[in-house]
Amino acid sequence: MLRDITLGQYYPVDSVLHRLDPRTKLFGTLVYIISLFVADGIVGYGLAAVFLVTAIRLSRVPFRFMVRGLKSIVILLLISVSFNLFLTPGTAVFRLGFLQITWEGLQFAAFMALRLIFLVLGSTVLTLTTTPNQLTDGLEKSLGFLKKAGVPVHEISMMMSIALRFIPILVEETDKIMKAQMARGADFDSGGLIKKAKAMVPLLVPLFISAFRRATDLAMAMEARCYRGGEGRTKMKPLKYEKRDRAAYGLELGYFAVMLAVGIFL
């Protein structure tokens, strides 16, 4: 399951989405996430699915590679679906003691599962088609208006991009530590919940030590390169909108307008 986490990874390939300005992709991701909460019904989720499939096709990232990231949210998905399935009141379909499944619960649980899946895949498209440096520059530019209020935009953008970049690194480190501990006789699978929790101790301790070591090395490397924050810094590759970015903005706003109309009138 650790190898199936795709959030935070970058997939190097030449595609339309890879060539878009990171601000365009950030805005599109935000619009898509908001539209998932606006969607209400089969038509709305159908339009969201069409938009997502189109984005995946344009990214030229293999669909099988992208879907792998859903394995890491299976437990969260099951918990969310179970709560909505059994705790939503309405017309009973199945009853066993105090537990009952309703038509409304079935519908709400299905829509909740779709929303969560679309949310993860939509966010994954952004990280797979945008490098950490581009993501930092895009966030800093997009949130530049907050500088007037004293918000350290550059530092916040840097922290977010570093956190995303560290996800695949820590996943790989966790996999190495698990294999090393299993070679020494550790068992992470058998036993009850308490035994499994105790078995995680020899995994978590070296993982935290490794994470702090990597953070210290990164801080030293940034200081050695005279990094002093974003004030007065110039960009080697300044962001500039192209015609394709303006066209993408038009498509994103058009999609959101259609989703709003569907949510209001249907």
PAZAPA-4460 file (N, C-alpha, C; in steps of 0.05 Angstrom, whole numbers, plus 32768, in hexadecimal, padded with zeros to 4 digits):
% residues 266
    n_x    n_y    n_z   ca_x   ca_y   ca_z    c_x    c_y    c_z   seq   type   mol
   8010   7FE8   8000   8000   8000   8000   8011   8019   8000     1      M     A
   8029   8018   800D   803A   802F   800E   8043   8038   7FF3     2      L     A
   8048   8024   7FE1   8052   802B   7FC6   803B   8036   7FB5     3      R     A
   8023   8034   7FBE   800C   803D   7FAE   8004   805A   7FB3     4      D     A
   8013   8068   7FC5   800D   8084   7FCB   8019   8095   7FB5     5      I     A
   8008   80A2   7FA6   8011   80B2   7F8F   8010   80D0   7F95     6      T     A
   8002   80D8   7FAA   8000   80F5   7FB1   801C   8100   7FB8     7      L     A
   8024   8116   7FAB   803E   8122   7FB0   8053   811A   7F9B     8      G     A
   804D   8106   7F8B   8060   80FD   7F77   805C   810E   7F5D     9      Q     A
   8072   810F   7F4E   8071   811D   7F34   8077   8109   7F1E    10      Y     A
   8065   8109   7F0A   8068   80F6   7EF3   8073   8105   7EDB    11      Y     A
   808C   8102   7ED4   8098   8112   7EBF   8090   8108   7EA3    12      P     A
   8080   8118   7E95   8077   8111   7E7A   806E   812B   7E6D    13      V     A
   8070   812D   7E53   8068   8145   7E45   804A   8143   7E3E    14      D     A
   803A   8155   7E4A   801E   8156   7E45   8013   8172   7E47    15      S     A
   7FFA   8176   7E40   7FED   8190   7E41   7FEC   819A   7E5E    16      V     A
   7FE5   8189   7E71   7FE3   8191   7E8D   7FFF   8197   7E99    17      L     A
   8013   8188   7E91   802E   818E   7E9B   8037   81A9   7E92    18      H     A
   802F   81B2   7E7A   8038   81CC   7E70   8028   81E4   7E7A    19      R     A
   8012   81DF   7E87   8001   81F4   7E92   8010   8202   7EA9    20      L     A
   8009   821C   7EAD   8013   822B   7EC3   8009   821E   7EDD    21      D     A
   801A   821D   7EF2   8010   8210   7F0B   7FF9   821F   7F18    22      P     A
   7FF7   8239   7F13   7FDF   8248   7F1E   7FC6   823F   7F11    23      R     A
   7FC7   8238   7EF7   7FB0   822E   7EE9   7FA7   8214   7EF4    24      T     A
   7FBA   8202   7EFA   7FB3   81E8   7F05   7FAA   81EA   7F22    25      K     A
   7FB5   81FC   7F32   7FAB   8200   7F4D   7F8E   820A   7F4D    26      L     A
   7F89   821D   7F3B   7F6E   8228   7F39   7F5A   8212   7F30    27      F     A
   7F63   8202   7F1C   7F52   81EC   7F12   7F4C   81D8   7F28    28      G     A
   7F61   81D1   7F38   7F5D   81BE   7F4E   7F4A   81C9   7F63    29      T     A
   7F4D   81E2   7F69   7F3B   81EF   7F7D   7F1E   81EF   7F72    30      L     A
   7F1A   81F6   7F59   7F00   81F6   7F4D   7EF4   81DA   7F4D    31      V     A
   7F04   81C6   7F47   7EFA   81AB   7F46   7EF2   81A1   7F62    32      Y     A
   7F01   81A8   7F77   7EFB   81A0   7F92   7EE1   81AD   7F9B    33      I     A
   7EDE   81C7   7F95   7EC5   81D5   7F9C   7EAD   81C9   7F8D    34      I     A
   7EB1   81C2   7F74   7E9B   81B7   7F64   7E92   819C   7F6F    35      S     A
   7EA4   818D   7F7C   7E9C   8173   7F87   7E88   8177   7F9E    36      L     A
   7E8A   818D   7FAC   7E77   8193   7FC2   7E5E   81A1   7FB8    37      F     A
   7E60   81AC   7F9F   7E48   81B7   7F93   7E37   81A2   7F86    38      V     A
   7E44   818D   7F7C   7E36   8177   7F6E   7E23   8169   7F80    39      A     A
   7E0B   8165   7F75   7DF6   8157   7F85   7DE5   8147   7F71    40      D     A
   7DEC   812E   7F6E   7DDD   811D   7F5C   7DEF   8110   7F47    41      G     A
   7DE2   80FE   7F38   7DF1   80EF   7F25   7DFD   8101   7F0F    42      I     A
   7DEE   8115   7F06   7DF7   8126   7EF1   7E10   8136   7EF9    43      V     A
   7E10   8141   7F11   7E26   8150   7F1B   7E3F   813F   7F1D    44      G     A
   7E3D   8127   7F29   7E54   8116   7F2C   7E5D   810A   7F11    45      Y     A
   7E4A   8108   7EFE   7E52   80FF   7EE3   7E63   8114   7ED5    46      G     A
   7E5B   812E   7ED8   7E6B   8143   7ECD   7E87   8145   7EDA    47      L     A
   7E88   8141   7EF4   7EA1   8141   7F02   7EB3   812A   7EF9    48      A     A
   7EA7   8113   7EF3   7EB6   80FC   7EE9   7EC1   8101   7ECD    49      A     A
   7EB1   810E   7EBC   7EBA   8115   7EA1   7ED1   8128   7EA2    50      V     A
   7ECF   813D   7EB3   7EE5   8151   7EB6   7EFE   8143   7EC0    51      F     A
   7EFC   8131   7ED4   7F14   8124   7EDF   7F21   8112   7ECA    52      L     A
   7F10   8102   7EBC   7F1B   80F0   7EA8   7F29   80FF   7E92    53      V     A
   7F1E   8116   7E8A   7F2A   8127   7E75   7F45   8131   7E7F    54      T     A
   7F47   813A   7E98   7F60   8144   7EA3   7F75   812E   7EA4    55      A     A
   7F6D   8116   7EAC   7F80   80FF   7EAD   7F8A   80F8   7E91    56      I     A
   7F78   80F8   7E7D   7F81   80F2   7E62   7F94   8108   7E58    57      R     A
   7F8F   8121   7E5E   7FA0   8137   7E55   7FBB   8136   7E63    58      L     A
   7FBC   812B   7E7C   7FD5   812A   7E8B   7FE8   8114   7E80    59      S     A
   7FDD   8101   7E71   7FED   80EA   7E66   7FFA   80D9   7E7C    60      R     A
   7FEF   80DB   7E94   7FF8   80C9   7EAA   7FE8   80B0   7EA8    61      V     A
   7FF4   8099   7EA9   7FE4   8080   7EA8   7FCF   807E   7EBD    62      P     A
   7FB7   8078   7EB5   7FA0   8077   7EC7   7FA4   8062   7EDD    63      F     A
   7FB1   804C   7ED6   7FB6   8037   7EEA   7FC9   8041   7F00    64      R     A
   7FDD   8052   7EF8   7FF0   805D   7F0B   7FE1   8070   7F1E    65      F     A
   7FCF   8080   7F13   7FC1   8094   7F23   7FAD   8087   7F36    66      M     A
   7FA0   8072   7F2E   7F8C   8065   7F3E   7F99   8056   7F56    67      V     A
   7FB3   8050   7F53   7FC1   8042   7F69   7FC0   8052   7F83    68      R     A
   7FBE   806D   7F81   7FBD   807D   7F99   7FA4   8079   7FA9    69      G     A
   7F8F   806E   7F9D   7F76   806A   7FAC   7F79   8053   7FC1    70      L     A
   7F8C   8042   7FBD   7F8F   802C   7FD0   7F96   8036   7FEC    71      K     A
   7FA3   804D   7FEE   7FAB   8058   8007   7F94   8064   8017    72      S     A
   7F7D   8069   800A   7F66   8075   8018   7F4F   8061   801B    73      I     A
   7F55   8047   8017   7F40   8033   8019   7F33   8033   8034    74      V     A
   7F43   8034   8049   7F38   8033   8065   7F27   804C   806A    75      I     A
   7F31   8063   8063   7F21   807C   8066   7F08   807B   8056    76      L     A
   7F09   8070   803E   7EF1   806D   802D   7EDD   805A   803A    77      L     A
   7EE6   8044   8045   7ED4   8031   8051   7EC6   803D   806A    78      L     A
   7ED5   804B   807A   7ECA   8058   8092   7EB5   806D   808A    79      I     A
   7EBC   807D   8077   7EA9   8092   806E   7E8F   8086   8063    80      S     A
   7E92   8072   8052   7E7B   8065   8046   7E6A   8057   805B    81      V     A
   7E77   804A   806E   7E68   803B   8082   7E57   804D   8094    82      S     A
   7E63   8064   809C   7E54   8077   80AD   7E3C   8082   809F    83      F     A
   7E40   8089   8085   7E29   8094   8076   7E15   807F   806F    84      N     A
   7E1E   8066   806C   7E0C   8051   8064   7DF9   8049   807B    85      L     A
   7E04   8048   8094   7DF4   803E   80AA   7DE7   8054   80BB    86      F     A
   7DF0   806C   80B9   7DE7   8082   80CB   7DD5   8096   80BD    87      L     A
   7DCF   8091   80A3   7DBD   80A4   8095   7DA0   809A   8097    88      T     A
   7D8E   80AB   80A3   7D72   80A2   80A6   7D64   80A3   808B    89      P     A
   7D4E   8094   8089   7D3F   8093   8070   7D2F   8079   806E    90      G     A
   7D29   8072   8055   7D1A   805A   804F   7D2C   8041   8052    91      T     A
   7D25   802F   8064   7D36   8018   806A   7D36   8004   8053    92      A     A
   7D4E   7FFB   804B   7D51   7FE6   8037   7D59   7FCB   8044    93      V     A
   7D6A   7FCD   8059   7D73   7FB5   8067   7D75   7FBC   8084    94      F     A
   7D6D   7FAA   8096   7D6D   7FB0   80B2   7D77   7F97   80C1    95      R     A
   7D8A   7F9B   80D3   7D95   7F85   80E3   7D99   7F90   8100    96      L     A
   7D86   7F8B   8111   7D87   7F96   812C   7D84   7FB4   812B    97      G     A
   7D98   7FC2   8138   7D97   7FDF   8138   7DA4   7FEB   811F    98      F     A
   7DB0   7FDA   810E   7DBC   7FE4   80F6   7DA9   7FE3   80DE    99      L     A
   7DA8   7FF8   80CE   7D97   7FF8   80B7   7DA5   8007   80A0   100      Q     A
   7D9F   7FFE   8088   7DA9   800C   8070   7D91   8018   8062   101      I     A
   7D93   8031   805B   7D7C   803F   804E   7D84   8046   8031   102      T     A
   7D6F   804C   8021   7D74   8055   8006   7D84   806F   8006   103      W     A
   7D7D   8081   8018   7D8B   809A   801A   7DA8   8096   8022   104      E     A
   7DAD   8082   8034   7DC8   807C   803D   7DD8   8071   8026   105      G     A
   7DCC   805F   8016   7DDA   8054   7FFE   7DE3   806A   7FEB   106      L     A
   7DD0   807C   7FE6   7DD6   8092   7FD3   7DEB   80A5   7FDE   107      Q     A
   7DE9   80AC   7FF7   7DFC   80BF   8003   7E17   80B2   8006   108      F     A
   7E19   8098   800D   7E32   808A   800F   7E40   8088   7FF4   109      A     A
   7E30   8082   7FDF   7E3C   8081   7FC4   7E47   809B   7FBB   110      A     A
   7E38   80B1   7FBF   7E42   80CC   7FB8   7E5A   80D4   7FC8   111      F     A
   7E5A   80CD   7FE2   7E71   80D3   7FF3   7E8A   80C5   7FEA   112      M     A
   7E87   80AB   7FE2   7E9E   809C   7FD8   7EA8   80A8   7FBE   113      A     A
   7E96   80AF   7FAB   7E9F   80BC   7F92   7EAD   80D7   7F98   114      L     A
   7EA2   80E6   7FAA   7EAE   8100   7FB0   7ECA   80FD   7FBB   115      R     A
   7ECE   80EA   7FCD   7EE9   80E5   7FD8   7EFC   80DB   7FC3   116      L     A
   7EF3   80C9   7FB2   7F04   80BE   7F9C   7F0C   80D4   7F89   117      I     A
   7EF9   80E4   7F80   7EFE   80FA   7F6E   7F10   810F   7F7A   118      F     A
   7F0D   8114   7F94   7F1E   8127   7FA2   7F3B   811F   7FA2   119      L     A
   7F40   8105   7FA8   7F5B   80FB   7FA9   7F68   80FB   7F8D   120      V     A
   7F58   80F2   7F79   7F63   80F1   7F5D   7F68   810D   7F52   121      L     A
   7F56   8120   7F58   7F5A   813B   7F4F   7F73   8148   7F5B   122      G     A
   7F78   8143   7F74   7F90   814E   7F81   7FA9   8140   7F77   123      S     A
   7FA6   8126   7F70   7FBD   8117   7F66   7FC5   8121   7F4A   124      T     A
   7FB2   8128   7F3A   7FB8   8133   7F1F   7FC9   814C   7F22   125      V     A
   7FC3   815D   7F36   7FD3   8175   7F3A   7FF0   816F   7F41   126      L     A
   7FF5   815D   7F54   8010   8157   7F5D   801F   8147   7F48   127      T     A
   8012   8136   7F39   8020   8126   7F24   8028   8137   7F0C   128      L     A
   801C   814D   7F08   8022   815E   7EF0   8031   8178   7EF8   129      T     A
   8037   817C   7F11   8044   8194   7F1A   805C   818E   7F2C   130      T     A
   8073   8199   7F26   808B   8194   7F37   8088   81A4   7F51   131      T     A
   8096   819C   7F66   8095   81AB   7F7F   809D   81C8   7F7C   132      P     A
   80B1   81CE   7F6B   80B9   81EA   7F67   80A2   81FA   7F5A   133      N     A
   8096   81EE   7F45   807F   81FC   7F38   8068   8200   7F4B   134      Q     A
   8063   81EC   7F5C   804D   81EE   7F6F   8053   8205   7F83   135      L     A
   806B   8207   7F8C   8073   821D   7F9F   806F   8238   7F91   136      T     A
   8078   823B   7F79   8076   8254   7F6A   8058   825B   7F65   137      D     A
   8049   8247   7F5E   802C   824B   7F58   801D   8254   7F71   138      G     A
   8022   8246   7F88   8015   824E   7FA1   801D   826A   7FA9   139      L     A
   8036   8270   7FA7   8040   828B   7FAF   8033   82A1   7F9E   140      E     A
   8032   829C   7F84   8025   82B0   7F72   8007   82B2   7F78   141      K     A
   7FFA   829C   7F7B   7FDD   829C   7F7F   7FD5   82A9   7F99   142      S     A
   7FE5   82A5   7FAE   7FDE   82B0   7FC8   7FEE   82CA   7FCE   143      L     A
   7FF9   82D6   7FB9   8009   82EE   7FBD   7FFA   8305   7FCA   144      G     A
   7FE0   8307   7FC6   7FD0   831D   7FD2   7FD0   831C   7FF0   145      F     A
   7FD6   8305   7FFC   7FD6   8302   8019   7FEF   830F   8026   146      L     A
   8003   8315   8016   801B   8322   8020   8015   833D   802D   147      K     A
   8001   834B   8022   7FF9   8365   802D   7FEE   8363   8049   148      K     A
   7FE4   834B   8050   7FDA   8347   806B   7FF0   833B   807E   149      A     A
   8008   833A   8074   801E   8330   8084   8021   8312   8085   150      G     A
   8013   8304   8073   8015   82E7   8072   802E   82DE   8063   151      V     A
   803F   82CD   806F   8058   82C4   8061   8051   82B0   804B   152      P     A
   8048   82BA   8035   803E   82A8   801F   8054   8296   8015   153      V     A
   806C   82A0   8010   8081   8290   8005   8088   8279   8018   154      H     A
   808A   827F   8032   8091   826A   8045   807C   8254   8046   155      E     A
   8062   825D   8046   804C   8249   8047   804D   8238   802E   156      I     A
   8051   8244   8016   8052   8235   7FFD   8069   8222   7FFD   157      S     A
   8080   822A   8008   8098   8219   8009   8092   8201   801B   158      M     A
   8086   8206   8032   8080   81F0   8045   806D   81DC   8038   159      M     A
   8059   81E5   802A   8045   81D3   801E   8052   81C2   8008   160      M     A
   8063   81CE   7FF8   8070   81BF   7FE2   8084   81AB   7FED   161      S     A
   8092   81B3   8003   80A5   81A0   800F   8096   8189   801C   162      I     A
   807F   818F   8028   806F   8179   8035   8066   8166   801F   163      A     A
   805D   8170   8008   8054   815E   7FF3   806C   814E   7FE8   164      L     A
   8083   815B   7FE6   809A   814E   7FDB   80A4   8138   7FED   165      R     A
   80A0   813B   8008   80A9   8128   801B   8097   810F   801D   166      F     A
   807F   8111   8012   806D   80FA   8014   8079   80E1   8007   167      I     A
   8081   80E2   7FED   808C   80C9   7FE1   80A7   80C2   7FED   168      P     A
   80B6   80D5   7FF7   80D0   80CF   8004   80CC   80BF   801D   169      I     A
   80B9   80C8   802E   80B4   80BB   8047   80A6   80A0   8043   170      L     A
   8096   809E   802E   808A   8084   8027   80A0   806F   8020   171      V     A
   80B3   8078   8010   80C9   8067   8008   80DA   805F   8020   172      E     A
   80DE   8072   8032   80EE   806D   804B   80DF   8059   805D   173      E     A
   80C4   805C   805F   80B4   804A   806F   80B6   802D   8064   174      T     A
   80B5   802B   8049   80B7   8010   803D   80D2   8003   8043   175      D     A
   80E7   8013   8042   8102   8008   8048   8104   7FFF   8065   176      K     A
   80F9   800F   8077   80FB   8009   8094   80EA   7FF0   809A   177      I     A
   80D2   7FEE   808D   80C1   7FD6   8092   80D0   7FBD   8088   178      M     A
   80DC   7FBE   8071   80EB   7FA6   8067   8102   7F9F   8079   179      K     A
   8110   7FB4   8083   8127   7FAE   8095   811D   7FA2   80B0   180      A     A
   8107   7FAC   80BA   80FC   7FA1   80D3   80F1   7F85   80CF   181      Q     A
   80E4   7F80   80B9   80DA   7F65   80B3   80F1   7F51   80B0   182      M     A
   8108   7F5A   80A5   811F   7F49   80A3   812A   7F42   80BE   183      A     A
   8125   7F53   80D2   812E   7F4E   80ED   8119   7F3F   80FE   184      R     A
   8103   7F37   80F1   80EE   7F27   80FF   80D6   7F36   8107   185      G     A
   80D3   7F4F   8100   80BB   7F5F   8107   80A3   7F55   80F7   186      A     A
   808B   7F55   8105   8073   7F4C   80F8   805E   7F63   80FA   187      D     A
   8056   7F6E   80E3   8044   7F84   80E3   8027   7F7C   80DC   188      F     A
   8022   7F63   80D6   8008   7F5A   80CC   7FF8   7F4A   80E0   189      D     A
   8004   7F38   80EF   7FF5   7F26   8100   7FEF   7F33   811B   190      S     A
   7FDC   7F28   8129   7FD4   7F31   8144   7FBD   7F45   8143   191      G     A
   7FB4   7F4D   815B   7F9E   7F60   815D   7FA7   7F7C   8159   192      G     A
   7F95   7F8F   815F   7F9A   7FAB   815B   7FB1   7FB6   816D   193      L     A
   7FB1   7FAD   8186   7FC5   7FB6   8199   7FE1   7FAC   8191   194      I     A
   7FE2   7F93   8188   7FFB   7F87   8180   8006   7F95   8167   195      K     A
   7FF4   7F9B   8154   7FFD   7FA9   813C   8007   7FC5   8143   196      K     A
   7FF9   7FD2   8156   8002   7FED   815E   801E   7FEC   816B   197      A     A
   8023   7FD8   817B   803D   7FD5   8187   8052   7FCE   8172   198      K     A
   804B   7FBF   815E   805E   7FB8   8149   8066   7FD0   8138   199      A     A
   8056   7FE6   8139   805C   7FFE   812A   8072   800F   8137   200      M     A
   8078   800A   8151   808C   801A   815F   80A7   8018   8152   201      V     A
   80B1   7FFF   814C   80CC   7FFE   813F   80CC   800A   8123   202      P     A
   80B4   8010   8118   80B3   801C   80FD   80B2   803B   8100   203      L     A
   80A2   8045   8113   809E   8062   8115   80B7   8070   8120   204      L     A
   80C5   8064   8133   80DC   8071   813E   80F2   8077   8129   205      V     A
   80FC   8063   811A   8110   806A   8106   8104   807C   80F0   206      P     A
   80EA   807A   80EA   80DE   808B   80D6   80DF   80A9   80DF   207      L     A
   80D8   80AE   80F8   80DA   80CA   8102   80F6   80D4   8102   208      F     A
   8109   80C2   810A   8125   80CA   810A   812E   80D1   80EE   209      I     A
   8127   80C1   80DA   812E   80C6   80BE   8121   80DF   80B4   210      S     A
   8108   80E5   80BC   80FB   80FD   80B3   8108   8116   80BE   211      A     A
   810F   8116   80D8   811D   812C   80E3   8139   8130   80D7   212      F     A
   8146   811A   80D1   8161   811C   80C4   815F   8128   80A9   213      R     A
   814B   8120   8099   8147   812C   807F   813F   8149   8081   214      R     A
   812F   8150   8094   8127   816C   8098   8140   817D   809F   215      A     A
   8151   8173   80B0   8169   8181   80B8   817C   8184   80A0   216      T     A
   817F   816F   8090   8190   8171   8078   8185   8185   8064   217      D     A
   816A   8186   8061   815E   819A   804F   8163   81B6   8059   218      L     A
   8160   81BB   8073   8164   81D5   807E   8181   81DE   807B   219      A     A
   8194   81CC   807F   81B0   81D3   807B   81B6   81D9   805E   220      M     A
   81AA   81C9   804C   81AF   81CE   802F   81A3   81EA   8027   221      A     A
   818C   81F1   8032   8180   820B   802B   8191   8222   8037   222      M     A
   819C   821E   804F   81AD   8233   805A   81C8   8235   804B   223      E     A
   81D2   821E   8042   81EB   821F   8033   81E8   822E   8018   224      A     A
   81D0   822E   800E   81CA   823D   7FF5   81BF   8259   7FFB   225      R     A
   81C3   8262   8014   81BC   827D   801C   819E   8283   8019   226      C     A
   818D   8270   801F   8170   8274   801D   8167   8285   8034   227      Y     A
   815A   829B   802F   8150   82AD   8043   8133   82B5   803F   228      R     A
   8123   82A4   8033   8107   82A9   8030   8101   82B5   8014   229      G     A
   80E9   82BD   8010   80E0   82C5   7FF5   80E3   82E2   7FEF   230      G     A
   80E9   82F3   8004   80EA   8310   7FFF   8102   8317   7FEE   231      E     A
   80FD   8324   7FD8   8113   832D   7FC6   811E   8318   7FB4   232      G     A
   8114   8300   7FB5   811F   82EA   7FA4   8113   82EC   7F88   233      R     A
   8123   82E6   7F75   811A   82E5   7F59   8116   82C8   7F50   234      T     A
   8109   82C4   7F3A   8102   82A9   7F30   8113   82A3   7F17   235      K     A
   811E   828B   7F16   812D   8283   7EFE   8119   827F   7EE7   236      M     A
   8102   8274   7EEE   80ED   8270   7EDA   80D3   827E   7EE3   237      K     A
   80D0   8298   7EDE   80B8   82A6   7EE6   809F   829B   7ED9   238      P     A
   8089   829B   7EE7   8070   8290   7EDD   8064   82A4   7EC9   239      L     A
   805A   829A   7EB3   804E   82AB   7E9F   8037   829C   7E92   240      K     A
   8020   82A9   7E90   8009   829C   7E84   800C   829A   7E66   241      Y     A
   8003   8284   7E5A   8003   8280   7E3D   7FE6   827E   7E34   242      E     A
   7FE2   827B   7E1A   7FC7   8278   7E0F   7FB9   8260   7E1A   243      K     A
   7FC8   824A   7E1D   7FBB   8231   7E27   7FB1   8235   7E44   244      R     A
   7FBF   8246   7E54   7FB6   824B   7E6F   7F9B   825A   7E6F   245      D     A
   7F99   826E   7E5D   7F80   827D   7E5C   7F69   826B   7E52   246      R     A
   7F6F   8259   7E40   7F5A   8246   7E37   7F53   8233   7E4D   247      A     A
   7F66   822B   7E5D   7F61   8219   7E74   7F4F   8227   7E89   248      A     A
   7F55   8240   7E8E   7F44   824F   7EA1   7F28   8251   7E97   249      Y     A
   7F24   8255   7E7D   7F09   8256   7E72   7EFB   823C   7E75   250      G     A
   7F08   8225   7E70   7EFC   820B   7E74   7EF5   8205   7E91   251      L     A
   7F07   820D   7EA3   7F02   8208   7EC0   7EEA   8219   7EC9   252      E     A
   7EE8   8232   7EC1   7ED2   8243   7EC9   7EB8   8239   7EBC   253      L     A
   7EBA   8230   7EA3   7EA2   8225   7E96   7E98   820C   7EA4   254      G     A
   7EAB   81FA   7EAB   7EA3   81E2   7EBA   7E96   81E9   7ED4   255      Y     A
   7EA1   81FC   7EE3   7E96   8204   7EFD   7E7A   8210   7EFA   256      F     A
   7E76   8220   7EE5   7E5C   822C   7EE0   7E47   8216   7EDA   257      A     A
   7E4F   8202   7ECA   7E3C   81EC   7EC4   7E36   81DD   7EDE   258      V     A
   7E4A   81D8   7EEF   7E45   81C9   7F08   7E32   81D9   7F1A   259      M     A
   7E36   81F4   7F1B   7E24   8204   7F2B   7E08   8203   7F21   260      L     A
   7E05   8204   7F06   7DEA   8203   7EFA   7DDD   81E8   7F00   261      A     A
   7DEC   81D2   7EFE   7DE2   81B8   7F04   7DDA   81B5   7F21   262      V     A
   7DEB   81C0   7F33   7DE4   81BF   7F50   7DCC   81CF   7F58   263      G     A
   7DC7   81E5   7F49   7DB0   81F6   7F50   7D96   81ED   7F44   264      I     A
   7D97   81E5   7F2A   7D7E   81E0   7F1C   7D77   81C2   7F1B   265      F     A
   7D8A   81B0   7F21   7D84   8193   7F1F   7D84   8186   7F3B   266      L     A
***
